[in-house]
C-alpha cells in the first residue's frame, strides 16, 4: 500500500486509524515518522514519504514520533493472511527467531539461503531481517524503560541487545532521546519491578476497531483447560511456555485496547510473549476489510452488522491446540476440557506464578489462582500410554500418532510452517479428518481462509439464515467470502445461543 501515494495521503489527512501498521509516514522537513492517525497537523503532501515498515523508516534515518508512537502500531494484517515466505519471515521475526538464532536460523526455518531472505525482505519491506529485528528490540526497550525501574543494563539485556552501547545508540537513533531521558518522560509507577524481582508489566495491546470481544473471550473462557487457563475478575488468564522460561498473562478487553499484564520469569521473553498474545486474540486483523467483503453476501450481512469486528481466536502454542482439537472431536466442550485437564495434571510442568511484588487483590497474573501448570510438551505427551486415555480406541491411536509426529519434528505447526504441507501431513495421520485439519489450520496455523462446512453448528446456522446447508453447496457459496472464510465461521457460530459466543459474567 505504501506505493499508492494518493491513497496514503488521504489516509494521513483523515487521520484514519484503520491504516495504522499498514504503512508509515516519514516527514521530510522534521526527520520523524508517524502512524497515519497521528494527531498532529498533517504535513504538506510533498513533504511526505511512505514506508512499509517502521524498520524501513528507521533505516532511512527517520526517528519515531513521540506523540503517536508509530513503533507501537498494530502489526500489518498482511503477515497473518498471507502464507508466502515474506509473511512467514515476519511471523518468525516477531517470535524472536533472529534474536535467538540469528539470520541463518531464520533462513533455515524458511528453507532459503541468507541472501535470498535478505533480498525478499528488502524488496517488500525496505529493510532486512536484522533491521526488522532491531526495530522490534527498540520497541521492547521502550516498554521496559517506561514501565519498569530496571537498571538500564538489565533493560538492554532483556530487550535483546548485545551490549549497553548498542542499546543506547539504538534508543537515541529511534526515539531521539537517551534511555534516561525516555524514562524521565514516563516515570514508572510505584511498585514497578526492579533489580532482582520477576518482571510484572502492565501493557496495552492496540487493535484496529471495531472489535467484538464476545466470541473471542467467550470462547477462550468456555474452553479453558484447568490449571493452564481460567476466567477471573473479568480477565482471561493463562500460563505461557516461552523460550527462556514460563510466564502468566492476564488479558481483558477494553474499548480501544486489550489490557495485558505479564508476569515473566525472564524479561528477554517480553516481545515473544506479546507477539503470541496478539496472535491468540487476532489483534492484527483488519476487521473493516473482512466485514466489508462478508457484508457483500446479503444473507450474511445482517449477522455481520449485528456485532461487527469478530476475530478468530488463535493460540499461544500450536502444538497445544492441535492436541486439544483432537481430544475435542465429537465430544462436548466440557468433555474436551476434562480430557485436556487430565493430561495437564498427569504430565504438565507445575509452575509457581505467585509473585510477591503483585497486589494479590487485583487478580493480576502474579496472583496464581487456578494457574498451576504449563501444558505438556510433545515429548511428555508422547510418553503417555494411550491405553490410559478415556477415549475411544481409534482416538487413542490418533493421539499417539499426532504427539509422536509433533515430538519427532515430522509435523511442523509453528509460526513459520507451510500451511499446505501442514494440512497434508495432518491428513496423513490416522484418525484425523478434514474437520480437525481445518480447525487446526484456523486456530493454530492462523489461516484466515480455513473453512469447516461439515461442522454441524455451521450447517444449522446456514440453514437458519437461508444459506445452503449441505457441505458442497456451502463451499460453493463461500467462494465469495474468500480469503476470510474463517471469519465467516465466527459469524455463523454467533447465530447460536452458546456460551462460547458470550463474555462470561
N, C-alpha and C positions, 0 to 999 in steps of 0.2 A: 504493500500500500504506500510505502514511503516514496515511491517513484511517481505517484499521482499527485503532483504538486497542488493542483487546483482543489482537489478533494481535501488534502491535508490543511490547506489554508482555511477552507470553510470550517473544518472541524476545530481549528485553533480559535478562529474568530467567534464561534458559537460556544466555546469552552465545553465541548462535548465530551463528557467523561467516558462515554462508550468506547472511545478510541484510545484511552489510556492503556499503554502497553503494546498497542498495535504499531505505533511509531513514536519518535521523539523529535521535538522541535529544538534546533540549535539557533540561537540569536547571534548573528554575526557581529553586531555592534557591542554586545556586552560579554560575549565569550561564555555564556551559560547555555545549558539545555534544560528543557522543561517537558512536562507531560502536556497533552493537548488541552486539558482542563485547567491549566494554571490560572489562578485568579487575577494575576496582574494584567494590565492592559496589553493586548497583543501587539507585537511589533509590526512594522510595515512588511508586506509580502516579500519585497526584495531583500529584506534583512533576515528572512527565514531560510533555514536549510533543514532537511529532514533525514533522519537516520532510522534504520530498522531495529536498533538495539541501543541500550544505554552504553554498552561496551564500545560500540562504534562511535558514538558521540564523544565518549571519554578519550578514545584513541585519536580522534581528530583534534583534541586539545580543548574541548569544552568541559566546563565543570557544572556539577549539579546545582539546580536552583534550590536555594534554601527555603523558599516559600512552598513550592508544590512537591518537593522531594520525588523527583521522577524515578529514582532508583527503587522506590517502594511501590511502583505501579503494579497492578495485577499483571501476571505474565501474559504473553501473547497466546491467544487460543489456537494459533496455528500449530503449536508444538503438541497440542492434545489431539486434534482431529486428523493430523497427518501421520502417515506410517513410513515416510521416506527416511533416508539417512540423516538429513539435517535435523528433522524433528526428533529422531531417536538420540542424536548427539546432544540436543538441548535438554532432553529429559535426563540423560546420563550426567551432564554437567551440573544440572540442578541437584542431582542426587549425590554430588561430591566426588565423582569418579576422577576428575582431573586432579583434585587436591590429594586424593589418596594414592592414585596410580600414575599420575602424570598423563600427558598427551598420548604416549604409547599405549597406556591402559585403555584410554578412550577409543583409540583406533582399533585395538584388539577386540574390544566389545562390539564394534561396528563391523568388523571384518574388512577394514580398509587399511591402507598404509597411512602413516602420519601425514605425508604430503597430500594425499587425497582428502583427508579430513580437513586439513587447513585450507585447501583450495575451495572445498564445498562451503565451509562456513564463511570464508572471506567473500565469496561470490554472493551469498544470500544475506548475510548479516553484517557485512562490513567489518568484521572482527574475527580473529582466530580463536581457537579454544582457550589459549592462555589468557587473552584479553577478556573473554566472556567469564572465565572462572575468576579473574581478578575483580571484575565488576561485582560478582556475587560476594566475594570476600569483603569488598568495600561496604556493601550493604550490611553484611553481618557485623562488621566492625562498628558501623554507625549505631546499630541496635545495642550492642554491648556497651559502647561508650555512653550512650544516652540513658540507658535503663539500668545499669549496674554501677557499683562502686569498685569494680575490679581494677587493680593496678593495670596500667597501660601495657606492660609487658605480658600480662596474662590475657588481656584482650587480643593482643597481636597473635598470640599462640592459638587462642580459641577461634579466631576468625580465619585461621589457616595460613597466616603469613610466615615466611621462612625466617624473618628477622624483624626486630623492632624498627630498624631503619626503613625496611620496605613498607611496613605498616604506616609509619609516619609520612613517608613520601606519598603513598597512595591516598591517604586521607586528605593531605594538603592539596593534592592534584585534583581529586574528585570533588571535594567539598569546599575548597578554598579556605579551609580553617585547619589549624593544628588539632590533634586529638584533644588536647587540653582545652582549647577554645570551644570545640564542639561540645564537650561535657559542660562547660560553664554556661552555655546557652540552654542546656536541658539538665538541670541538676537532678540526679537520681532521687527518688522518693526515699524517705526513711525506711530502713529495713531492707533495702536492696542488697543483693548478695555481694559479698566482698571476698577478700583473700581467705582461702581455706574452707569456704562453705559451698554446698552444692548450688548450682545455678538455678534460680527460680525467676523466670522472666514473664512479664505481662506484655503481650503484644496485640496489635490489631492486624487482622488479616483482611486486606481490602478485596472487594469483588466488584464486578460490573452489575449494576442494578438493571432489572429487578432480580430479587432472589426470593423464592418461596421456600421457607425453611421446613414446611410441614413434612413433605415426603423425605427430605434429606435427613433431618434429625429424628423424625419419627421412625424411619427405617432403622437407623443406627441404634436407637434405643430399644426398639422392639426385638431386634435380632442379637443384642449384645450377649457375648459369651461370659458367663460368671467367672470372676477372677481376673478377666482381661478387660472387660468393658462394663460400664454402668451409666445410668442416667441419674444425676443427683443435683438437686438445687438448681434446676434449670440449665444444666450443662451436661454434655456428653463427655465422659471421661474414659480414658483407656491407657494401657501401658504400650510402650513402643520399644522394639528391639532395634538398636542403631549400631553403626559400625564400631563405635568405641565404648559403648555401654548401653544402659537402658534409660528410659525416661517415662514420665507420666504426663499426660496432657489433658487439659480441660478446655472444651470448646463450647461457646454459647453464642447464639445468633443475635445480632443487633441490626438496627435499621440500615447502616451503611458499612458495617464491617462485622467480622466474627471475632469476638474476644477470645484470645488464646493465652492460656497460662501453661508454661512448660517448666517441669522440674527435670533437669538434666543431670546425669552423673558425670558427664564430660561436656563442657561448653563447646568443644570443637564440633559437636554434632548438631549445633543450633540450626545452621542453614539447611541441613538434610532433614531435620525434624519438621521445619517449616514447609519445605517442599512436599513432604509426604502428607502433612495435614491439608495442604492446598489440594493435592490430588484426591485425598479422601473426600473432601467437600466439593470438588469440581469448581473451585473458585476462579479458575482462569477461563471459564466458559464465556461465550458471547451470547447471552440469552436473547438479545434483540434479534440477532441474525437467526438463531434457532427458531424462536417463536414466529418470526415473520414467515419463514418457509412453512412451518406446520399450520399456520393460520390459512394458508392458501387452500387447504382442504376444508371445504365448507362444513363437513361433519365433525372435523376435529377442532375447528376454530372456537366453538363455544367453550370447550374444555380448557383450551389454552387461555382464553380471555378470563375465565373464572379465577385462575390463580397462575398468572404468568411467572416465568423465571424459574421453573423447576429445574433442578440439577440431577445428574446421575450420581448416586452415592458410589464412591470408589473404595479404595482400601489403602492402608499404610503398608500392607505386606501381601503381595500377590500369592505367595505360597500359602499363607494362612487362609486367604479367601478361597483358593482352589479346593483345599481340604474341606472347608465349611460348605462350599457349594455341593460337593459330592455327598457329604453327610445329610444335606438338606433335600436330596432327591426324594420326591414322593412322600414327604412327611410334613407335619405341621411346623410352623416356626418354633413353637415351644419344644418340640421333639428335637429339632436341629440344634437348638441351644443346649439341650441336655446332653446330646451326643458330644458336641464340641467341648462342653464343660467337663465331661469325664476325661477327655484326652488331656485337657489342661491340668486337671488335678493329678493325673497319672504321670505325665512326663513333661509338663510345662516347667519352666525355670521359676522358682519362687523369687520374688523381689521385694525389697523394702522401699516403698515410695513415701515413707513418712519423714518429712524434713522438718527439723525443729525451728527453722527460721521462717516458717509459713504459719500464718494465723489459721489454726485448725477450724475456727468457727466460720470461715468464709467458704468452705467447700472447695478450695483450690486443690491443685494436683498434689501439693505437699501433704494433704490430709489423706492418708492411704485409703480409708473407707473400704470398699469392696475390691480394690485393685490389689491383687496378691501375686499374680503370675504373669510371665510372658508366654505368648502362645508357643507351643513346642516347635523346635526346628524340624526340618525334613528328616535329618539323621535320627533324631529321637523318635519321630513317628514311624520311621522305617523299622525301628527295633521293637515295635509293638507286635504281639502275637495277634493277627487278625481274628483269631477264634474268640478272643475276649471281647470283641465289639458286639453290642446288642443290636445288630443289623442283619438283614438277610445275607445268605452265603454269597450271592452274586455281588452285593455291595462290599463285602469283605475283600473279595478278590480285586475289585476295582480300587478300593482304598489302598491295598498293598501295592498294586501296580503304579498308582499315582504317586504315592510318597517315595517309592523306590526310584522312579524316574526323576522326581524333584531332588532327591538326595544325591544321585549319581551325576546330575547335571545334564542328562539326556533330554530333559524338558525344561525349557527356559521361559519363565513368565515375568522376567524382570522388566524394568522400565525401558531397556533397550532391546527388548525381544522383537522378533519379526512376527507380526500378528498372524500372517497366513501360515507360517510354519508352526507356530504355537497351536493354532486350530487343528492342523493336520496331525501333529504329534498327540494332541489330546484325543482326537477321534480314533487314533490307532490303539489307544489303551482299552482294555476290556471293561465293559460296563459303563462307559462314558459316551453319551449320545449327544445329538445336536443341541438339546435344551441346555445341558450342563456346559457344553463348549461355548455357547453364545452368552450365557450368564457370566462365565469366567472372562470372556472377551470384553464384555460390557464393564464389569466391575473391577477386574484385576488388571487387564491389559489397557483399559481405558479407551476402547474403540467406540467412538460416538455413533457408529452405524450398525452396531451389533443389534440383532433383532431375534425375538423368540415367538414366532407366530403360533407355535404349538402350545404355548402356555395357556392353561385354562382361564386364568384371570384376564389375559389379553383377549381371548376369544369371546368371553362373556361381555367384556367391555365393548368390543367391536360390535357385537350383536345389539347391545342396548343403544349404541349410537347410530345404528343403521349402516355400519361398515360391514364388509364381507367378514364372515366368521369362520370360514374354512381356511386352513393354513395357506394353501396355494393361492386362493383368491386374495387373501390379506397381503401376501407378499407382493402380488402384482399391484395392489392399491398403494402399498407402502413405497413403491419405487419413487413416487413424487416426494416422499419425505426425506430421501437421502440427501446428504450424509448424516442426518440427525435422527435416525430411526430409534436409537437408544433413548433419546429424549421423548419421542412419541410413546415409547413403552411406559415412561414415567407418567405421562398424561393419561394414558389408558388405564394404568393401575389406579390412578387417582379417582376414577369414577366409582370404585368400590368403597364400601364402608369398612376399612381395615385400620388397625392400629398403626400400621406402617405408614399410613397417609396423614397422620396427625402428630402434632407436637405432644409429648407426654405432659401430663398435668404437673 
